[in-house]
């Protein structure tokens, strides 16, 4: 169902009020009721943590209705679990956008599995180029507006072909397996020439011509002083309040994260994954300095 249809249904069809603990989310509840239609090979926690939390638009509906895209997302989920939930949903949506682009020129509508056949490879390549917005010139090589998307789609399609091969071998369909092996062979022969090489050339050209802007020492000092002052203000506010607000806690945590990233020169994702147990087991350099001082 679409979000607007659910809201209209809730307004027009009111049930007697019942006392419930916690807040209800009708859209998530409706998505959960649909989990059973995806088959027994799809994990329930994958549907709960990934598909039910994806943005509710046409691309997501394509992802949820295509069996191969769901199996592709489920396979990545088994590898990374919920730690890479954004990566999984983005990868699924990239395939959903590809299938949406393919079906603009296709009648009847195709599933992703129906596109993974040797005679559809050109359609897949052209749809990928259309998504990446290729600019051509008579004096230079073709360039991609979003070159990384072309590289990612190539990897996703190869993984989907291997998933289909596994399904074909399990049911003893050697004809389908041969067809998929032929598709993978054509991918290896043509994808590098028509997509990957030009995408990599675009990335190299941008990196070669890109400017590296280094921050001034004075700017870093200003940022450091600002973070220290704001952290002290948040700490004082938390100590004074008997019931601290969630907004203050979130701001305090964000300031600490920014301070650690600035000090250690680490990516924010690495610091954000530090657990309390890891923090408690950290090296206390002050103790070691005392030992050396003795």
MINU-903721 format. One record per residue: residue number from 1; residue in one letter; x, y, z of N, C-alpha, C in turn. Coordinates in steps of 0.1 Angstrom, whole numbers. Example, Ala and Ser with C-alpha at 12.3 -4.5 7.8 and 13.67 -1.06 7.14 Angstrom:
2
1|A|132|-57|78|123|-45|78|132|-33|78
2|S|128|-22|71|137|-11|71|129|0|79
This chain:
294
1|X|8|-12|0|0|0|0|9|13|0
2|X|3|23|-5|10|36|-5|7|42|8
3|X|16|51|13|15|58|25|2|66|26
4|X|-1|73|15|-13|81|15|-26|73|16
5|X|-26|61|10|-38|52|11|-40|47|25
6|X|-29|44|32|-30|39|46|-36|50|55
7|X|-31|62|53|-36|74|61|-51|76|59
8|X|-55|75|46|-69|77|43|-77|66|49
9|X|-72|54|49|-79|42|55|-81|44|70
10|X|-71|49|77|-71|51|91|-81|62|95
11|X|-82|72|86|-92|83|89|-106|79|87
12|X|-109|71|77|-123|68|73|-128|56|81
13|X|-119|47|85|-123|34|92|-117|34|106
14|X|-124|40|116|-120|41|129|-125|29|138
15|X|-116|23|145|-119|12|154|-121|18|168
16|X|-128|10|177|-129|14|191|-115|15|197
17|X|-113|25|205|-99|28|211|-96|17|221
18|X|-84|12|221|-79|2|230|-66|8|236
19|X|-64|5|249|-52|9|256|-40|1|252
20|X|-30|7|246|-18|-1|241|-6|6|247
21|X|4|-2|249|17|3|254|26|7|243
22|X|31|19|243|40|24|232|32|30|220
23|X|40|36|211|34|42|199|33|32|188
24|X|22|34|180|20|25|169|25|32|156
25|X|30|23|147|34|28|134|27|20|124
26|X|15|24|118|7|16|109|14|12|97
27|X|23|20|91|30|16|79|39|5|82
28|X|47|5|93|56|-6|96|48|-19|99
29|X|37|-17|105|28|-29|109|23|-35|96
30|X|19|-27|86|14|-33|73|25|-39|66
31|X|37|-33|66|49|-40|60|52|-53|66
32|X|51|-54|79|54|-66|86|44|-77|82
33|X|31|-74|80|21|-83|77|24|-89|63
34|X|31|-82|54|34|-87|41|47|-95|40
35|X|54|-97|52|67|-104|51|65|-118|47
36|X|54|-124|49|52|-138|46|52|-141|31
37|X|49|-131|23|47|-134|8|60|-135|1
38|X|72|-132|8|85|-132|1|91|-146|1
39|X|86|-156|8|91|-169|7|99|-172|20
40|X|102|-185|21|109|-190|33|124|-188|33
41|X|130|-185|21|144|-183|20|148|-169|24
42|X|139|-160|26|142|-146|31|141|-145|46
43|X|151|-140|52|151|-140|67|142|-129|72
44|X|135|-132|83|125|-123|88|132|-110|94
45|X|144|-112|100|151|-100|105|156|-91|94
46|X|159|-97|82|163|-89|71|151|-80|66
47|X|139|-86|66|127|-78|62|124|-67|72
48|X|126|-70|85|123|-61|95|133|-49|96
49|X|146|-53|95|156|-43|96|160|-35|84
50|X|157|-41|72|161|-35|59|149|-30|51
51|X|141|-39|46|131|-35|37|120|-27|43
52|X|116|-30|55|105|-22|62|110|-8|65
53|X|123|-5|65|128|8|69|133|16|57
54|X|131|10|45|135|18|33|126|29|30
55|X|130|39|22|122|50|18|110|45|10
56|X|98|50|14|86|45|7|83|52|-6
57|X|89|47|-17|87|53|-30|86|42|-41
58|X|86|46|-53|84|37|-64|96|27|-65
59|X|108|32|-63|120|23|-64|120|12|-53
60|X|116|16|-41|115|6|-30|104|-4|-33
61|X|93|0|-39|82|-9|-43|87|-19|-53
62|X|96|-15|-62|102|-24|-72|111|-34|-65
63|X|119|-29|-55|128|-38|-48|120|-48|-40
64|X|109|-44|-34|101|-54|-26|93|-64|-34
65|X|90|-60|-47|82|-69|-55|91|-78|-64
66|X|104|-76|-65|113|-84|-73|120|-94|-64
67|X|118|-107|-67|123|-118|-59|139|-118|-59
68|X|145|-116|-70|159|-116|-71|166|-105|-63
69|X|160|-93|-64|166|-82|-56|165|-84|-41
70|X|154|-91|-37|153|-94|-23|163|-105|-19
71|X|165|-115|-27|175|-125|-24|189|-119|-24
72|X|192|-109|-33|205|-102|-34|207|-95|-20
73|X|197|-87|-16|198|-80|-3|199|-89|9
74|X|192|-101|8|193|-110|19|207|-117|20
75|X|213|-119|8|226|-125|8|237|-115|14
76|X|236|-102|11|245|-92|17|242|-91|32
77|X|229|-92|36|226|-91|50|232|-103|58
78|X|232|-115|52|238|-126|59|253|-124|61
79|X|259|-116|52|274|-113|53|277|-102|63
80|X|269|-91|63|272|-80|72|263|-78|83
81|X|251|-84|83|240|-82|93|236|-68|93
82|X|231|-63|104|225|-49|105|236|-39|105
83|X|249|-42|107|260|-32|108|261|-24|95
84|X|257|-30|84|258|-23|71|244|-21|65
85|X|235|-17|73|221|-16|68|219|-6|57
86|X|226|5|58|226|15|47|232|11|34
87|X|243|3|35|249|-2|23|240|-12|16
88|X|233|-20|24|224|-30|18|212|-24|11
89|X|206|-14|18|194|-8|12|198|0|0
90|X|210|7|0|215|14|-12|217|5|-24
91|X|224|-6|-21|226|-16|-32|214|-21|-38
92|X|204|-24|-30|191|-29|-35|184|-18|-43
93|X|185|-6|-38|178|5|-46|185|8|-59
94|X|198|6|-60|206|7|-72|200|-3|-83
95|X|198|-15|-78|192|-25|-87|178|-21|-91
96|X|171|-16|-81|157|-12|-84|156|0|-94
97|X|165|9|-93|166|20|-103|170|14|-117
98|X|179|5|-117|182|-2|-130|170|-8|-136
99|X|163|-16|-128|151|-23|-133|140|-13|-138
100|X|139|-2|-130|130|8|-134|133|14|-148
101|X|146|17|-150|151|22|-163|149|12|-174
102|X|151|0|-171|149|-11|-182|135|-11|-186
103|X|126|-11|-176|111|-12|-179|105|0|-186
104|X|113|11|-186|107|23|-193|106|20|-208
105|X|114|12|-214|114|8|-228|109|-6|-231
106|X|105|-13|-220|101|-27|-222|87|-29|-220
107|X|81|-37|-228|67|-41|-227|66|-56|-231
108|X|61|-65|-222|56|-62|-208|68|-60|-199
109|X|65|-56|-186|75|-53|-176|83|-66|-173
110|X|96|-64|-172|105|-75|-169|109|-75|-154
111|X|112|-87|-149|118|-89|-136|133|-89|-138
112|X|141|-87|-127|155|-87|-129|161|-100|-134
113|X|154|-111|-129|159|-124|-134|157|-126|-149
114|X|146|-120|-154|144|-121|-169|153|-113|-177
115|X|160|-103|-170|170|-95|-177|184|-101|-177
116|X|186|-111|-169|199|-118|-168|199|-130|-178
117|X|198|-127|-190|199|-136|-201|208|-130|-212
118|X|215|-138|-220|225|-133|-230|219|-123|-239
119|X|207|-125|-244|201|-115|-254|196|-102|-248
120|X|197|-101|-234|193|-88|-228|205|-80|-222
121|X|217|-85|-225|229|-78|-220|230|-64|-225
122|X|226|-62|-238|227|-48|-243|217|-39|-237
123|X|205|-44|-233|195|-36|-227|200|-32|-213
124|X|207|-41|-206|212|-38|-192|223|-27|-193
125|X|232|-29|-203|243|-19|-205|238|-5|-208
126|X|228|-5|-217|222|8|-221|215|15|-210
127|X|208|7|-202|201|12|-190|211|18|-180
128|X|222|11|-178|232|15|-169|238|28|-173
129|X|241|29|-186|247|42|-192|237|53|-190
130|X|224|50|-192|214|61|-190|213|65|-176
131|X|214|56|-166|214|60|-152|227|68|-148
132|X|238|65|-154|251|72|-151|252|85|-159
133|X|244|87|-168|244|99|-177|257|101|-184
134|X|259|93|-195|271|94|-202|271|106|-212
135|X|282|113|-211|284|124|-221|295|120|-231
136|X|291|121|-244|300|117|-254|305|129|-262
137|X|317|128|-267|324|138|-275|332|132|-286
138|X|333|138|-297|341|132|-308|356|133|-306
139|X|360|142|-297|374|144|-294|380|137|-282
140|X|371|131|-274|376|125|-262|367|113|-258
141|X|372|105|-248|364|93|-244|351|97|-237
142|X|341|88|-237|329|90|-230|332|92|-215
143|X|324|101|-209|326|103|-195|312|101|-188
144|X|313|96|-175|301|93|-167|299|104|-157
145|X|287|109|-155|284|118|-145|285|112|-131
146|X|281|99|-130|282|92|-117|289|79|-120
147|X|302|79|-122|310|67|-126|309|56|-116
148|X|309|59|-103|309|48|-93|296|40|-94
149|X|285|46|-98|273|38|-99|274|27|-110
150|X|281|30|-121|283|20|-131|291|9|-127
151|X|301|11|-119|310|1|-113|302|-8|-103
152|X|294|-1|-95|286|-9|-85|276|-18|-91
153|X|269|-12|-102|258|-20|-108|264|-32|-115
154|X|276|-31|-121|283|-43|-127|285|-54|-117
155|X|290|-50|-105|292|-60|-94|279|-66|-89
156|X|269|-58|-88|256|-63|-83|250|-73|-93
157|X|251|-70|-106|245|-78|-116|252|-92|-116
158|X|266|-92|-115|273|-104|-114|269|-113|-102
159|X|267|-106|-91|263|-114|-79|249|-119|-81
160|X|240|-112|-87|226|-117|-90|227|-128|-99
161|X|235|-128|-109|237|-139|-119|241|-152|-111
162|X|251|-150|-102|255|-162|-94|245|-167|-85
163|X|236|-158|-79|225|-163|-71|216|-171|-79
164|X|213|-166|-92|204|-174|-101|210|-187|-104
165|X|223|-188|-106|230|-200|-109|228|-210|-98
166|X|230|-205|-86|228|-214|-74|214|-220|-73
167|X|204|-212|-76|190|-216|-76|188|-226|-88
168|X|194|-224|-99|192|-233|-111|198|-246|-108
169|X|210|-246|-102|217|-259|-99|210|-267|-88
170|X|203|-260|-78|196|-267|-68|184|-275|-74
171|X|178|-268|-83|166|-275|-89|169|-284|-101
172|X|182|-285|-105|187|-293|-116|184|-288|-129
173|X|183|-275|-131|180|-268|-143|193|-265|-150
174|X|198|-274|-158|211|-272|-164|210|-262|-176
175|X|198|-262|-182|197|-252|-193|198|-238|-188
176|X|191|-235|-177|192|-221|-171|206|-219|-166
177|X|213|-229|-161|227|-227|-156|236|-223|-168
178|X|234|-230|-179|242|-227|-191|240|-213|-196
179|X|227|-209|-196|223|-196|-200|230|-185|-191
180|X|230|-187|-178|236|-178|-169|251|-177|-170
181|X|257|-189|-173|272|-189|-175|275|-181|-187
182|X|267|-182|-198|269|-174|-210|268|-159|-207
183|X|258|-156|-199|256|-142|-195|268|-136|-188
184|X|273|-144|-178|285|-139|-171|297|-138|-180
185|X|299|-147|-189|310|-146|-199|309|-133|-207
186|X|297|-130|-212|295|-118|-220|297|-106|-211
187|X|293|-106|-198|296|-95|-189|311|-93|-188
188|X|319|-103|-186|333|-102|-185|340|-96|-198
189|X|334|-100|-209|340|-96|-222|336|-81|-225
190|X|324|-77|-223|319|-65|-228|317|-54|-217
191|X|314|-57|-205|311|-47|-195|324|-39|-192
192|X|336|-45|-192|348|-38|-189|350|-27|-200
193|X|347|-31|-212|350|-21|-224|339|-10|-224
194|X|326|-14|-223|316|-5|-225|312|4|-212
195|X|315|-1|-201|311|6|-188|323|9|-179
196|X|330|-2|-175|340|-1|-164|352|8|-168
197|X|357|6|-180|369|13|-184|367|28|-185
198|X|355|32|-190|352|46|-191|348|52|-178
199|X|342|44|-169|339|49|-155|352|51|-148
200|X|362|42|-149|374|43|-142|382|55|-147
201|X|382|57|-160|388|68|-167|383|82|-161
202|X|370|82|-160|363|94|-154|368|97|-140
203|X|368|86|-132|373|88|-118|387|92|-117
204|X|396|87|-126|410|90|-126|412|105|-130
205|X|404|109|-140|405|123|-145|401|133|-135
206|X|390|129|-127|385|138|-117|396|139|-105
207|X|401|128|-102|412|128|-91|424|135|-96
208|X|428|134|-108|440|141|-113|438|156|-113
209|X|426|160|-117|423|175|-118|417|181|-106
210|X|415|172|-96|408|177|-83|418|185|-75
211|X|412|195|-68|420|203|-59|419|198|-44
212|X|430|198|-37|430|194|-23|431|207|-15
213|X|420|210|-8|420|221|1|423|217|15
214|X|435|222|20|439|219|34|435|230|43
215|X|430|226|55|425|237|64|437|244|70
216|X|435|257|73|445|265|80|446|261|95
217|X|458|263|100|460|260|114|451|268|123
218|X|450|281|120|441|290|127|426|285|128
219|X|422|279|116|408|274|116|406|262|124
220|X|416|253|125|416|241|133|416|245|148
221|X|424|255|151|424|260|165|410|266|169
222|X|404|273|160|391|279|163|380|268|165
223|X|381|258|156|372|247|158|374|239|171
224|X|386|237|174|389|230|187|384|238|199
225|X|386|251|199|382|259|210|367|259|211
226|X|360|260|199|345|260|199|340|247|205
227|X|346|235|201|341|222|206|343|221|221
228|X|355|226|226|357|225|240|347|233|248
229|X|344|245|243|335|254|250|320|248|250
230|X|316|243|238|303|237|237|301|225|245
231|X|312|216|246|312|204|254|310|208|269
232|X|318|218|273|317|222|287|303|227|290
233|X|297|235|281|284|240|283|273|229|284
234|X|274|219|276|265|208|276|267|200|289
235|X|279|198|293|282|190|305|276|197|317
236|X|278|211|318|273|218|329|257|218|330
237|X|251|218|318|237|218|317|232|204|321
238|X|239|193|318|235|180|322|236|178|337
239|X|246|184|343|249|182|357|239|190|365
240|X|234|201|360|224|210|367|210|204|367
241|X|206|199|355|193|194|353|190|181|360
242|X|179|180|367|175|167|374|170|157|363
243|X|163|162|353|159|154|342|164|159|329
244|X|176|155|324|182|161|312|173|158|300
245|X|173|167|290|165|164|278|173|156|268
246|X|166|149|260|173|140|250|180|149|240
247|X|175|161|237|182|170|228|196|174|233
248|X|197|176|246|210|179|251|220|168|250
249|X|215|155|253|223|143|252|228|141|238
250|X|219|143|228|223|141|214|234|151|210
251|X|232|164|214|242|174|211|255|171|217
252|X|255|167|230|267|163|237|274|152|230
253|X|267|141|226|273|130|219|279|134|206
254|X|272|143|199|277|147|186|290|155|187
255|X|290|164|198|303|172|200|314|163|204
256|X|312|153|212|323|143|216|328|136|203
257|X|318|131|195|322|124|183|330|133|174
258|X|326|145|172|334|154|164|348|157|169
259|X|349|158|183|362|160|189|371|148|187
260|X|366|136|189|374|124|187|379|123|173
261|X|370|125|163|374|124|149|384|135|146
262|X|383|147|151|393|157|149|406|154|155
263|X|406|147|167|419|144|174|426|132|167
264|X|418|122|164|425|109|159|425|109|144
265|X|420|118|137|420|119|122|414|106|116
266|X|403|101|122|396|89|118|382|93|111
267|X|377|83|104|364|85|98|354|84|109
268|X|343|92|107|333|92|118|326|78|120
269|X|325|70|109|319|57|110|327|48|119
270|X|340|49|119|349|40|127|347|44|142
271|X|347|57|145|345|61|159|331|58|164
272|X|321|60|156|307|58|160|305|43|164
273|X|313|34|159|311|19|162|318|15|174
274|X|325|24|181|332|20|194|322|16|204
275|X|323|4|210|314|0|221|319|5|234
276|X|310|4|244|314|8|258|325|-1|263
277|X|324|-14|260|334|-24|264|348|-20|259
278|X|349|-17|246|361|-13|240|367|0|246
279|X|358|9|249|362|22|255|368|20|269
280|X|362|11|277|366|8|290|380|1|290
281|X|383|-7|279|396|-14|278|407|-6|271
282|X|404|7|269|414|15|262|427|17|270
283|X|438|20|264|450|23|270|450|36|278
284|X|454|36|290|454|48|298|469|53|298
285|X|471|62|289|485|67|287|490|74|300
286|X|481|80|307|486|87|319|492|78|329
287|X|487|65|330|493|55|339|506|51|334
288|X|508|49|321|521|45|316|531|56|317
289|X|527|69|316|537|80|319|541|80|333
290|X|532|77|342|537|76|356|547|65|359
291|X|545|53|352|554|42|353|568|46|348
292|X|568|52|336|581|57|330|587|67|339
293|X|579|76|345|585|86|353|592|81|366
294|X|587|69|371|593|63|382|607|57|377
